[in-house]
Amino acid sequence: MLKDATAVVTGGSRGIGRAIVERLCRDGASVLFTYVKDEGAAEAVVRAVEADGGAARAVRVDLGEEGAPERLMEAAEERLGGLSILVNNAATSFTPTPLASTDVEVFDTVMAVNTRSVFLTMRYAARRMRDGGRIVNLSTLNTVRPAPGIAPYAASKGAVEQLTAVAARELGPRGITVNTVSPGATDTELLRTTNPPQALDSVAGMTPLGRLGQPADVADVVAFLVGPDGRWITGQNLRATGGLG
């Protein structure tokens, strides 16, 4: 389905990002993905993709650093020979804190990684992406089901959703679609290390499908949007939540 497609996936070494990389590679795309710290996890993704007959490359980059998103996109275009798909999945997490106690430095860090880097990678794509390309930005169910203590995170993702809506209108004349995918509670290592088992059981019970999402559930939605069957969908926010919210 994605033969000859070239894709950049930010935050692709674990969880939902890894599932997206593996799915796009299975569909035939050549993928360059980013990671920040865990080189071993990134190398494991590359090995898994290659064992399945795909092609993926990993690059270490902190998207919160000045100039990093632009350098990433330039390197990706050079290594891949062009750009047809961009998936902005990378995000930084932080300890939930009441608004009154949140340090401005924390707010700035979250916005730099979760929002500013998305703006910059999308700006680069708007200038250089091939006509008929695809952009997908990952958001969160928390923009419609906010929780106490996550003001910077919810704000950063709300901004991403608006960037998506505007870009869809601007890039539509070139056949480029731009969409958001908003996962709900997804069974990742991060989710399990930051929530007690009883909380996860409670959330699973709140979904009509009665379970947590799996990374592959979200990756399949992304694959639909960047593939040929998603050609008539743009400017949308698909909530991959199992019916929660």
Secondary structure, 3 states (H helix, E strand, C coil): CCCCCEEEEECCCCHHHHHHHHHHHHCCCEEEEEECCCHHHHHHHHHHHHHCCCEEEEEECCCCCCCHHHHHHHHHHHHHCCCCEEEECCCCCCCCCCHHHCCHHHHHHHHHHHHHHHHHHHHHHHHHCCCCCEEEEECCHHHCCCCCCCHHHHHHHHHHHHHHHHHHHHHHHHCCEEEEEEECCECCHHHHHHCCHHHHHHHHHHCCCCCCECHHHHHHHHHHHHCHHHCCCCCCEEEECCCCC
